[in-house]
């Protein structure tokens, strides 16, 4: 079952967000298995993120790589996870 994850971020400036993605790419996790959509939005000094994942297990696997990177960069992320009712692409 697909899930929607809204991350309430603090400390996620656009510079730090880009650094997170550089580090994820370097770790081979820039396009993680199971992530269907990724959207960042909001003010450049405090970006927010919404992801859609194919399963909670895929999110958990990605989290093992993501969480240490966020800690190193001083970004706090509180996820709110909800089951997706319907996902429509395009």
Sine and cosine of phi, psi and omega as CSV:
sin_phi,cos_phi,sin_psi,cos_psi,sin_omega,cos_omega
0.00,0.00,0.75,-0.66,0.02,-1.00
-0.93,0.37,0.51,-0.86,0.05,-1.00
-0.78,-0.63,0.46,-0.89,0.09,-1.00
-0.94,-0.35,0.75,-0.66,-0.02,-1.00
-0.84,-0.54,0.89,-0.46,0.11,-0.99
-0.97,-0.24,0.89,-0.46,0.02,-1.00
-1.00,-0.05,0.87,-0.49,0.15,-0.99
-1.00,0.07,0.95,-0.32,-0.09,-1.00
-0.97,-0.23,0.54,-0.84,0.22,-0.97
-0.72,-0.70,0.67,-0.74,-0.04,-1.00
1.00,0.07,0.26,0.97,-0.06,-1.00
-0.98,-0.20,0.96,0.28,0.11,-0.99
-0.93,0.37,0.25,-0.97,0.01,-1.00
-0.88,0.47,-0.58,0.82,0.05,-1.00
-0.90,0.44,-0.72,0.70,0.02,-1.00
-0.92,0.40,-0.62,0.78,0.04,-1.00
-0.86,0.51,-0.71,0.70,0.02,-1.00
-0.90,0.43,-0.59,0.81,0.04,-1.00
-0.92,0.40,-0.63,0.78,0.08,-1.00
-0.83,0.56,-0.71,0.70,-0.04,-1.00
-0.94,0.34,-0.55,0.84,0.10,-0.99
-0.88,0.47,-0.70,0.72,-0.02,-1.00
-0.94,0.35,-0.62,0.79,0.08,-1.00
-0.89,0.45,-0.69,0.72,0.04,-1.00
-0.86,0.50,-0.69,0.72,-0.01,-1.00
-0.90,0.44,-0.51,0.86,0.01,-1.00
-1.00,0.07,-0.01,1.00,-0.02,-1.00
0.98,0.20,0.32,0.95,-0.06,-1.00
-0.87,-0.50,0.38,0.93,-0.01,-1.00
-0.93,0.37,-0.49,0.87,0.06,-1.00
-0.77,-0.63,0.97,0.23,-0.14,-0.99
-0.93,0.37,0.56,-0.83,0.06,-1.00
-0.87,0.50,0.73,-0.68,0.08,-1.00
1.00,-0.08,-0.25,0.97,0.05,-1.00
-0.99,0.11,0.86,-0.51,-0.05,-1.00
-1.00,0.01,-0.64,0.77,-0.02,-1.00
-0.58,-0.81,0.53,-0.85,0.11,-0.99
-0.67,-0.75,0.79,-0.62,0.02,-1.00
-0.73,-0.69,0.79,-0.62,0.17,-0.98
-0.95,-0.32,0.55,-0.83,-0.07,-1.00
-0.39,-0.92,0.21,-0.98,0.09,-1.00
0.97,-0.26,-0.18,-0.98,-0.04,-1.00
-0.93,0.36,0.58,-0.81,-0.06,-1.00
-0.89,0.46,-0.34,0.94,0.01,-1.00
-1.00,-0.07,0.00,1.00,0.04,-1.00
-0.33,-0.94,0.92,0.39,-0.01,-1.00
-0.90,0.43,0.44,-0.90,0.07,-1.00
-0.83,-0.55,0.28,-0.96,-0.09,-1.00
-0.67,-0.74,0.64,-0.77,0.20,-0.98
-0.79,-0.61,0.76,-0.65,0.06,-1.00
-0.85,-0.53,0.44,-0.90,0.21,-0.98
-0.86,-0.51,0.80,-0.60,-0.04,-1.00
-0.88,-0.48,0.45,-0.89,0.03,-1.00
-0.96,0.29,-0.37,0.93,-0.02,-1.00
-0.25,-0.97,0.36,-0.93,0.10,-1.00
-0.88,0.48,-0.54,0.84,-0.01,-1.00
-0.89,0.45,-0.63,0.78,0.04,-1.00
-0.91,0.42,-0.66,0.75,0.05,-1.00
-0.88,0.47,-0.71,0.71,0.01,-1.00
-0.86,0.51,-0.70,0.71,-0.01,-1.00
-0.88,0.47,-0.69,0.73,0.02,-1.00
-0.91,0.41,-0.61,0.79,-0.01,-1.00
-0.85,0.53,-0.52,0.86,0.02,-1.00
-0.90,0.44,-0.46,0.89,0.07,-1.00
-1.00,-0.02,-0.66,0.75,-0.09,-1.00
-0.93,0.36,-0.72,0.69,-0.14,-0.99
-0.84,0.55,-0.72,0.69,0.03,-1.00
-0.89,0.45,-0.56,0.83,0.03,-1.00
-0.91,0.42,-0.71,0.70,0.02,-1.00
-0.87,0.49,-0.69,0.72,0.01,-1.00
-0.86,0.50,-0.71,0.70,-0.01,-1.00
-0.87,0.50,-0.55,0.83,-0.04,-1.00
-1.00,-0.05,0.00,1.00,0.03,-1.00
0.96,0.29,0.51,0.86,0.04,-1.00
-0.97,-0.22,0.82,-0.58,0.09,-1.00
-1.00,-0.08,0.72,-0.70,-0.02,-1.00
-0.74,-0.68,0.86,-0.50,0.07,-1.00
-0.93,-0.37,0.94,-0.34,-0.03,-1.00
-0.99,0.10,0.63,-0.78,0.17,-0.99
-0.90,-0.44,0.91,-0.42,-0.11,-0.99
-0.94,-0.34,0.77,-0.64,0.03,-1.00
-0.71,-0.71,0.56,-0.83,0.11,-0.99
-0.92,0.39,0.62,-0.78,0.06,-1.00
-0.98,0.20,0.70,-0.72,0.07,-1.00
-0.99,0.13,-0.74,0.67,0.02,-1.00
-0.48,-0.88,0.69,-0.73,0.09,-1.00
-0.87,-0.49,0.84,-0.54,0.01,-1.00
-0.87,-0.49,0.85,-0.53,0.03,-1.00
-1.00,-0.10,0.72,-0.70,0.09,-1.00
0.98,0.18,0.00,0.00,0.00,0.00
